[in-house]
Amino acid sequence: MSLDQTEYELFVSYARKDNRPIPETFPHGWVVALKDFILADHRQYSPAPLRVFFDTDEIRDMDDWRNRILGALRRSKVMLICLSPNYFASQPCRWEWEEYQARQHHKLMGSDSHATVYFVEVPGTNEQENARRLDALMEKNFTDLRPWFPAGAAAMQEEAVRQRLAVLGQSLWERIDRARRALTVPGNVRGMTPYFVGRNRELADLHRLVGVGKIGLVTAVHGLGGQGKTELAVAYARSYADSYNVGLWWLPAEGKKDLLPLLGELAWVPEFGYTPSEAERNDGEKLGRAVLLELHRRAEAARERDPAKAPAALILLDNVSEPTLLASTQLSRLRKADWLRVIATTRLDPRPLDPVGKALGQVLVDSLDPDTALWLIREHLPGESFRTPRDEADAREIVRELGGFTLAVEQVAVFLGVNPEVTPGDYLARLRAEGLPSTDALVNADTAGQIEHQQKQLRPILESMLAQLPAAGRTLLGFASFLPPDLVPWPWLRELTCQRHPEIAETKPGYPDPWVTLRRQVEGLRFLTGSIESEFARMHRLIGAHLRDEIDETLDSELRAFVARRSDQIYQEPYAPAEWELSAILVAVPHLLQARADRGLAIDAMFLSDKVLAYRDIPAAFALLRTTRSTIEQLAQADPTNAQMQRDLSISFERLGDVSVAAGTWPPPAGTSPTDSGFATTGPGRPDQRPDAAGPVDLVRPLGGVSVAAGTWPPPAGTSPTDSGFVNNWPRPTRPTPRCSGTCRSRSTSWGT
């Protein structure tokens, strides 16, 4: 990083080509002329010098250039963008813009920290990234110099140009002045972490509700523990500090049930500067009213000092854990004044507290998007950059494995920063070997102090949230944790949970449905998410991994038996299966079999391929059969003396062959072998290793069945069976019964002679 630590008010971002003199004999280009005009214009607003970062050095070493620019970007209040096709064509310019976008909320001006001068028309583009950048740059007012750019910087002398630049100068001054004033706002809200990046959408939503929303509205920032709710609220307070000239005030709210006594605690905050009377000291409610009255007095004083600026105070109630604190009876005790704004961070679901949204606004905080999470890791590394493209790719894969869960990504980021000898690739291998919950083990004396979250590990957070649920809720989540995280079927969870907790299925007229109530609880705590109209929910993969470590393993066996039973029932039913359930089985079976081989589940799912072929498509049936075949083959190889296992394998080959015929991929092309069509002929299960005499026939008979279906058996007159690929004197098999009776376990021995 550069040794230059100057604090800049303005960062000029431009393409070098746009600063070439026009004509070539002119002493300087447009960007230099623009910078000089802004410096001269600024003197009419302030005698203090305007510090401008204007990089004119050629880029010789990219790493050195990035470090120099990154430092200046961080220390600049406003970015001035000189927009043109050259700007979008320049990789360094695009990089500057992306870096600035990620950190703009450190500039103490919310989302209004960049200005645009439009040099040359940027033609419409179908390139997604360029279109997104253009939209972001053009969403606010811009200074349009396109008509004059071809004439060169000499056009700066024209009155029309100078008028436009004067408006630009005033706009820049207002933004810079706001950033300076923000530094003097009173309060006890801490500064935001230097590693805060992204979250632009959530911050915009928060400002829409808090900064310009209706009077008296309290905004709840809610989500799973460890996702960064408090940091988002702090970043908002600091980003928009100039909007709250009566102060930014923070109060810890965990365990608090009464609002006025909680507000009264501000009286004891040294930065608040208030001395309570004896009566107020002994009465929490009276003290809370006194604090509100004092804030009102300060708001009126601010209005008198600056009538053009609306006064406002922001109060941040952090980690609300008691629903009563946000109940309408409590919120009604706040003064509905235009100067009072309140944010509450909470893991609670705000919807039951205010179903129609009249008193509580809501901003949801979920996992980081992949690019922001990758930024967070990079920000902690030495030099704030990845050493190699391979390191960056491995870090991105870590982010994918963790699902962008904020606390876990931060744990890994701090660990890699403290231990630079460990590459992202090394840690990725460790993570996959030890499992997702192992990120908690990264927290030690060296790393804990750098993790912003009050609780440094995810497990204690989840334990405190699980404690809020009844036993049926924990059972529900246990079953969900073993299912595919992106496709958790609610109907299955209901049936499985009710088997263990029959009371959940009992409904009474005039009483809430116990199942609906339980579902609202787990959704409200964000353990499961998704549309209320959908049959499916989602569970964050990291949450599921932690839950599986703590949950009764018999739930896994019960779930597998349930999925196998449903597969068998759908196979036996003479009508079409429900679309959602067929989708659920096609995703759940590979997920469960990959976690652990299970003969019963594999066999039942294998026979379900008939229904998949009939009601879905050939690729889906083929994928299911390859998955079940792999498990059956694994079990057969592990127990080569088990005749039943070998017959299971033979049946699986036949089923796979039938689908191959339907798909037109059998028989294989000339010069290829059956293995090229997905059939295996080697390994412990091959015929010469079978313990039973009929073993060779069992393995090859499926090939005969496929040949019958393909019309290549029996062989033509005058030829021998070997001409069709069969061993001489092997008897022709009959196809297995297409549907079984009874328990379905007999389907593995359905061969004729």
Long-range contacts (C-beta under 8 A, 24 or more apart in sequence): 1-67, 1-70, 1-71, 1-383, 1-384, 2-67, 2-68, 2-71, 2-72, 4-68, 4-71, 4-72, 5-71, 5-75, 6-51, 6-53, 6-75, 7-51, 7-75, 8-51, 8-52, 8-53, 8-72, 8-75, 8-76, 8-77, 9-50, 9-51, 9-52, 9-76, 9-77, 9-78, 9-176, 9-179, 10-38, 10-50, 10-51, 10-52, 10-53, 10-76, 10-77, 10-78, 10-79, 10-80, 10-172, 10-176, 11-52, 11-53, 11-72, 11-73, 11-76, 11-78, 11-79, 11-80, 11-100, 12-52, 12-53, 12-54, 12-55, 12-80, 12-82, 13-79, 13-80, 13-81, 13-82, 13-87, 13-93, 13-96, 13-97, 13-100, 14-81, 14-82, 14-87, 14-93, 15-82, 15-84, 15-86, 15-87, 15-89, 15-90, 15-93, 16-90, 17-86, 17-90, 18-82, 18-84, 18-86, 18-87, 18-119, 18-120, 21-152, 21-153, 22-150, 22-151, 22-152, 22-153, 23-152, 26-152, 26-153, 26-154, 28-153, 29-152, 29-153, 30-82, 30-119, 30-145, 30-149, 30-152, 30-153, 31-82, 32-153, 33-153, 33-156, 34-82, 34-117, 34-156, 34-165, 37-156, 37-162, 37-165, 37-169, 38-80, 38-165, 38-168, 38-169, 38-172, 41-165, 41-166, 41-169, 42-169, 42-172, 42-173, 45-169, 45-170, 45-173, 45-177, 46-173, 46-177, 50-176, 59-92, 63-383, 63-385, 65-92, 66-95, 66-385, 67-383, 67-384, 67-385, 69-96, 69-99, 70-99, 70-384, 73-99, 73-100, 73-103, 74-103, 74-106, 76-107, 77-107, 77-108, 77-109, 77-113, 77-175, 77-176, 77-179, 78-107, 78-109, 78-113, 78-114, 78-115, 78-172, 78-175, 78-176, 78-179, 79-104, 79-113, 79-114, 79-115, 80-114, 80-115, 80-116, 80-117, 80-172, 81-114, 81-115, 81-116, 81-117, 81-137, 82-117, 82-119, 83-116, 83-117, 83-118, 83-119, 83-120, 83-122, 83-137, 83-142, 84-118, 84-119, 84-120, 84-122, 85-120, 85-121, 85-122, 85-123, 86-120, 87-122, 88-122, 88-125, 88-130, 88-133, 88-134, 94-129, 94-133, 97-133, 97-137, 101-136, 101-200, 102-197, 102-198, 102-372, 102-375, 103-196, 103-197, 104-200, 105-192, 105-196, 105-199, 105-200, 105-203, 105-235, 105-236, 105-238, 105-239, 106-192, 106-194, 106-196, 106-238, 106-239, 107-179, 107-239, 108-178, 108-179, 108-182, 108-183, 108-238, 108-239, 108-241, 108-242, 109-175, 109-178, 109-179, 109-182, 109-239, 109-240, 109-242, 110-203, 110-207, 110-239, 110-240, 110-243, 111-200, 111-203, 111-204, 111-207, 111-239, 112-140, 112-175, 113-175, 113-179, 114-140, 115-140, 115-142, 115-143, 115-168, 115-171, 115-172, 115-175, 116-140, 116-142, 116-143, 117-142, 117-143, 117-145, 117-168, 118-142, 118-143, 118-144, 118-145, 118-146, 119-145, 119-146, 119-149, 120-146, 120-149, 121-146, 141-171, 143-167, 143-168, 178-242, 179-242, 181-242, 181-245, 182-238, 182-241, 182-242, 183-241, 185-241, 185-242, 185-244, 185-245, 185-247, 185-248, 186-246, 186-247, 186-248, 186-271, 187-237, 187-244, 187-247, 187-248, 187-249, 187-250, 187-271, 187-314, 188-248, 188-249, 188-250, 188-269, 188-270, 188-271, 188-272, 189-234, 189-237, 189-238, 189-248, 189-249, 189-250, 189-314, 189-316, 190-234, 190-250, 191-234, 191-238, 192-231, 192-234, 192-235, 192-238, 192-239, 193-231, 193-452, 194-379, 195-376, 195-379, 195-380, 195-410, 195-413, 195-452, 196-231, 196-235, 197-372, 197-375, 197-376, 197-379, 198-368, 198-369, 198-371, 198-372, 198-375, 199-228, 199-232, 199-235, 199-368, 199-372, 202-232, 202-363, 202-364, 202-365, 203-232, 203-235, 203-236, 203-239, 205-363, 206-232, 206-233, 206-236, 206-343, 206-363, 207-236, 207-240, 209-361, 209-363, 210-236, 210-314, 210-341, 210-343, 210-361, 211-240, 211-243, 211-341, 213-361, 215-336, 215-337, 215-338, 216-334, 216-336, 216-337, 216-359, 217-359, 217-360, 217-361, 218-326, 218-331, 218-334, 218-342, 218-343, 218-344, 218-359, 218-360, 218-361, 219-341, 219-342, 219-343, 219-344, 219-360, 219-361, 219-362, 219-363, 220-320, 220-326, 220-343, 220-344, 220-345, 220-346, 220-348, 220-350, 220-360, 220-361, 220-362, 220-363, 221-343, 221-344, 221-345, 221-346, 221-363, 221-365, 222-345, 222-346, 222-347, 222-348, 222-349, 222-350, 222-362, 222-363, 222-364, 222-365, 222-526, 223-347, 223-364, 223-365, 223-366, 223-526, 224-347, 224-366, 224-465, 224-525, 224-526, 224-527, 224-540, 224-543, 225-347, 225-455, 225-458, 225-461, 225-462, 225-464, 225-465, 226-405, 226-406, 226-407, 226-408, 226-453, 226-455, 226-458, 226-461, 227-365, 227-366, 227-367, 227-405, 227-406, 227-407, 228-365, 228-368, 228-406, 228-407, 228-453, 229-345, 229-346, 229-347, 229-365, 230-318, 230-319, 230-345, 230-453, 230-454, 231-452, 231-453, 232-345, 232-363, 232-365, 233-316, 233-318, 233-343, 233-345, 234-316, 236-343, 237-314, 237-316, 237-343, 243-312, 244-312, 244-313, 244-314, 244-341, 245-302, 245-306, 245-309, 245-311, 245-312, 246-295, 246-298, 246-299, 246-302, 246-311, 246-312, 246-313, 246-339, 247-272, 247-295, 247-298, 247-313, 247-314, 248-314, 248-316, 249-313, 249-314, 249-315, 249-316, 250-315, 250-316, 250-318, 251-315, 251-316, 251-317, 251-318, 252-318, 252-319, 253-317, 253-318, 253-319, 253-320, 253-321, 253-325, 253-344, 254-318, 254-319, 254-320, 254-321, 255-321, 255-322, 256-320, 256-322, 256-325, 257-322, 257-324, 257-325, 258-284, 258-285, 258-324, 258-325, 258-330, 259-288, 259-325, 259-330, 259-331, 259-333, 259-334, 260-284, 260-285, 260-287, 260-288, 260-289, 260-333, 261-285, 261-287, 261-288, 262-288, 262-317, 262-325, 263-288, 263-291, 263-292, 263-315, 264-288, 264-290, 264-291, 266-291, 266-315, 267-291, 292-334, 292-335, 292-340, 295-339, 295-340, 296-335, 296-337, 296-339, 299-337, 299-339, 310-338, 310-339, 311-339, 312-338, 312-339, 312-340, 312-341, 313-339, 313-340, 313-341, 314-341, 314-342, 314-343, 315-340, 315-341, 315-342, 315-343, 316-342, 316-343, 316-344, 316-345, 317-342, 317-343, 317-344, 317-345, 318-345, 319-345, 319-346, 319-347, 319-454, 320-344, 320-345, 320-346, 320-348, 321-346, 321-347, 321-348, 323-348, 323-352, 323-353, 326-350, 326-353, 326-354, 326-360, 327-353, 328-353, 328-354, 328-359, 331-359, 331-360, 332-359, 347-465, 347-525, 347-526, 348-524, 348-525, 349-520, 349-523, 349-524, 349-525, 349-526, 351-520, 351-524, 352-520, 352-524, 366-526, 366-529, 367-403, 367-404, 367-405, 367-406, 367-540, 368-399, 368-404, 368-405, 368-406, 368-409, 369-404, 370-396, 370-399, 370-400, 370-404, 372-404, 373-399, 373-402, 373-404, 373-406, 373-409, 374-399, 376-409, 376-410, 376-413, 377-409, 377-412, 377-413, 377-416, 377-424, 379-413, 380-413, 380-414, 380-416, 380-417, 380-450, 381-416, 381-417, 381-420, 382-417, 382-420, 386-424, 387-423, 390-425, 391-423, 391-424, 391-425, 392-424, 394-423, 394-424, 394-425, 394-427, 394-428, 395-424, 397-428, 398-424, 398-427, 398-428, 398-431, 401-428, 401-431, 401-432, 401-436, 402-436, 402-439, 402-542, 403-485, 403-540, 403-541, 403-542, 405-458, 405-540, 405-542, 405-543, 407-451, 407-453, 407-458, 407-461, 408-436, 408-439, 408-458, 408-542, 410-451, 410-452, 410-453, 411-439, 411-440, 411-442, 411-443, 411-447, 411-451, 411-456, 411-457, 412-439, 412-442, 414-442, 414-447, 414-450, 414-451, 415-442, 415-447, 417-450, 418-446, 418-447, 418-450, 435-545, 435-549, 436-541, 436-542, 436-545, 436-546, 437-542, 437-545, 437-546, 437-549, 439-542, 458-542, 458-546, 459-546, 462-543, 462-546, 462-547, 465-525, 465-527, 468-521, 468-525, 469-521, 469-522, 469-525, 470-518, 470-521, 471-501, 472-497, 472-500, 472-501, 472-503, 472-504, 472-518, 473-518, 473-521, 473-522, 474-551, 475-500, 475-501, 475-555, 476-518, 476-522, 477-522, 477-527, 477-528, 477-539, 477-547, 477-551, 478-547, 478-551, 478-552, 478-555, 479-555, 479-558, 479-559, 480-527, 480-528, 480-537, 480-539, 480-544, 480-547, 481-539, 481-543, 481-544, 481-545, 481-547, 481-548, 481-551, 482-544, 482-548, 482-555, 482-556, 482-559, 482-592, 482-595, 483-539, 483-559, 483-588, 483-591, 484-587, 484-588, 484-591, 485-538, 485-539, 485-540, 485-541, 485-544, 486-538, 487-536, 487-538, 487-583, 487-584, 487-587, 487-588, 488-528, 488-536, 488-537, 488-538, 488-539, 489-535, 489-536, 489-580, 489-581, 489-584, 489-588, 490-519, 490-534, 490-535, 490-536, 490-537, 491-535, 491-580, 491-581, 492-562, 492-563, 492-566, 492-584, 493-537, 495-562, 496-558, 496-559, 496-562, 499-558, 535-580, 535-584, 536-580, 536-584, 556-596, 559-592, 560-592, 560-598, 560-600, 560-601, 561-600, 563-588, 563-589, 563-592, 563-601, 563-605, 564-598, 564-600, 564-601, 564-603, 564-604, 564-605, 565-604, 567-601, 567-604, 567-605, 567-607, 567-608, 568-604, 568-607, 568-608, 568-744, 570-608, 570-611, 571-604, 571-607, 571-608, 571-610, 571-611, 571-739, 571-744, 572-739, 572-744, 576-614, 576-615, 577-611, 577-615, 582-611, 582-612, 582-615, 582-616, 586-612, 586-616, 586-620, 586-623, 586-624, 589-624, 589-627, 589-628, 590-623, 590-624, 590-627, 593-627, 593-628, 593-630, 593-631, 597-631, 597-634, 597-635, 598-631, 599-631, 599-632, 599-635, 599-645, 599-648, 602-628, 602-631, 602-632, 602-635, 603-628, 603-632, 603-648, 603-744, 603-745, 603-747, 603-748, 604-744, 606-632, 606-651, 606-652, 606-655, 607-655, 607-740, 607-744, 607-747, 609-655, 609-659, 610-738, 610-739, 613-659, 613-662, 618-659, 618-662, 618-663, 619-663, 621-659, 622-656, 622-659, 622-660, 622-663, 622-678, 625-652, 625-655, 625-656, 625-659, 626-656, 626-678, 628-652, 629-653, 629-655, 629-656, 633-680, 633-683, 633-685, 636-684, 636-685, 637-683, 637-684, 637-685, 640-684, 640-685, 640-689, 640-690, 640-691, 641-691, 643-690, 643-691, 643-692, 643-695, 644-748, 644-749, 645-685, 646-685, 646-690, 646-691, 646-692, 646-695, 646-698, 646-699, 647-698, 647-748, 647-749, 647-751, 648-748, 649-685, 649-699, 650-698, 650-699, 650-701, 650-702, 651-702, 651-736, 651-747, 651-748, 651-750, 653-679, 653-680, 653-699, 653-702, 653-703, 654-701, 654-702, 654-705, 654-706, 654-735, 654-736, 657-702, 657-703, 657-705, 657-706, 658-705, 658-706, 658-709, 660-706, 661-706, 661-709, 661-710, 666-706, 666-710, 667-706, 667-707, 667-710, 667-712, 674-703, 679-703, 696-727, 696-730, 697-730, 697-731, 697-733, 698-751, 700-726, 700-727, 700-730, 701-733, 701-751, 704-730, 704-732, 704-733, 705-733, 705-735, 705-736, 708-735, 709-735
